Each structure stands twice: as C-alpha cells, then as structure tokens.
Amino acid sequence: MADEDDDLDRARRGDRDAFGRLVRRHQRRVYAAALHILGNHSDADDATQEAFVRAYRGLASFDGRADFFTWLYRIAVNTALNALRSGKRGAALHQRGGAEAAHVGGRPEALGQGGRSPAQHAEDAAEVARVLDAVAQLSPALRVTIVLATIEELPHKQIAEILEVPEGTVAWRVNEARRLLKLRLSTTEPVTLAR
C-alpha cells in the first residue's frame, strides 16, 4: 500500500512512470469490470483505456476521501456504463455474444476442468451462455451491481461508494437482480428483466 501511495503522489506531480505502475497494478480488475458490463473485449479495451485517461486527467481532483482503487473503479464503471448507454461502442452483452465475458484476459473461466468429455464442456458452455444472456437482460444498474457483488466480490459498502448510491440501494439491487435471474433461469419462457 505504501508503494501505491508513493506512486499516487508521484503521478499527481506528473510522473508518468508512477502512473504507469498504478495502471499495471489495477488494469486487470478495471478491464474485467468493463468486460462484464459491456460484454466484449473490444469495447472493454476501449472503456479501460478511456477510464485510465480520465483518471490521469482527474488526478488533481482526487481528494483521498476514498481509496485510489475505489475512485478509479468508479471512473471505470461510469465509463463502461456510459458506453453501454450510448450504444456507440456496440451492442449490449446479449447482442454481441456474451460468452466473451466468460474469458477475462484471454483465459477461460474454469469450466469443467480435468477429465471432462467434450459433450460436458459443451453443456457447460451452453449453461454459461444462458446465464450471461440472463445477466445481459438486466437493466444496466442491476447488471453492474450484481457484477460488482458476485463476480468482483466487492462488499456492499465499497459498491455504494463506487456507484455513489446508498448501501441499502446496493442491497436491494443485488436481491432484485438475483430474483430476476432466478426467475429467468428457472423457465424456458422469455422473461423481460430490465427495470
């Protein structure tokens, strides 16, 4: 943590190498969040780059009330949500082959590792695609909240800081997203999940 504080101080004074170290330290998590919000690698790359550019330009306004990661993550989530809402960077997760979101950094998530048949791998992939499709049908607010809570495993308090909403809102969104996902995944009938 002392290294990060030192790099942050140096970056605020214009040291690009120090900012580069901050980028390398947080790039994977920022990219993963963008990927799970946007659903494809190209859009996630663009959002990640834009988030770091915005963070660099905004370093002078970082007041230290939140830790650097929370501040950076807020920028990244807002950047990805803006891209999702604008539609300029491509279609939403379910429209662009959401299976990409199961691969972060080019490494597939651990699906059926070790001695499983190709048919079992295919079944696993189909189930992942089904879950990702259901997540993609959630509203952006519910989607980003459930991603931060379940995939990123952030505590509700930190999610509330990132999204700038009350902690109770985070809890409601997580519960509502889970309820809607359970409903969608328990039926074969199409269910509209956006709220």
Secondary structure, 3 states (H helix, E strand, C coil): CHHHHHHHHHHHCCCHHHHHHHHHHHHHHHHHHHHHHHCCHHHHHHHHHHHHHHHHHHHHHCCCCCCHHHHHHHHHHHHHHHHHHHCCCCCCHHHCCHHHHHEECCEECCCCCCCCCHHHHHHHHHHHHHHHHHHHCCCHHHHHHHHHHHHCCCCHHHHHHHHCCCHHHHHHHHHHHHHHHHHHHCCCCCCCCCC
